[in-house]
């Protein structure tokens, strides 16, 4: 049995080569380290992400293959397109990050899931990343109720999706559709979806060999986004009507569909 490398949290952030990840469990690379911004940004830039529960030490993963969604390849069904055109919701960016991550951690929204990997330690770590401008969220609202959204980490032109939720049907799909439009407008290279997921596959995500994924994020994370990214909402084509043009966001303003 191959020994799992232990990362000394007292040292500067350091990780094994992702190619050294275990085959069983698939993609497990190392344990230990810290969830500080320096460790997290180093990990994501190298194609590595943390995933563990309260009973485990910090575990770091780099699976092969890697599921990604390329901007413009999101599949929007006719039913979802009709839902997107209904004027009964609004969209915001980075205006309720804490609420989004709390909803993603809420096991009541996932009755088929045993517990959550979004521990209190994880929530604190990503909230710190958000305060530093590295973690982002998109929110879907009906009135004052948050009905869907997702969050992740942005480095250059790569977005590393972490989790999403729905409190009403299609809540997370609406978030995905609007986020895909933003990524196309901003010139984002890819959205990392981490591991194979049938739901995301139906929406257009696909698996890349790890070597291909690592090459893509090396280029993407070295690039920069336009200044208006995460401050300007671009309207999906299927939602355009009347004066629904792209719009600069002045917080706490949101976009009414």
PyMOL commands that set and color helices and strands:
alter all, ss='L'
color gray80, all
select helices_A, chain A and resi 18-20+37-45+78-85+97-105+107-109+120-131+171-186+198-202+210-221+237-239
alter helices_A, ss='H'
color red, helices_A
select strands_A, chain A and resi 5-7+28-32+49-50+59-61+66-69+90-93+135-142+145-155+158-166+190-194+206-208+232-233+247-248+255-256
alter strands_A, ss='S'
color yellow, strands_A
deselect
rebuild
show_as cartoon
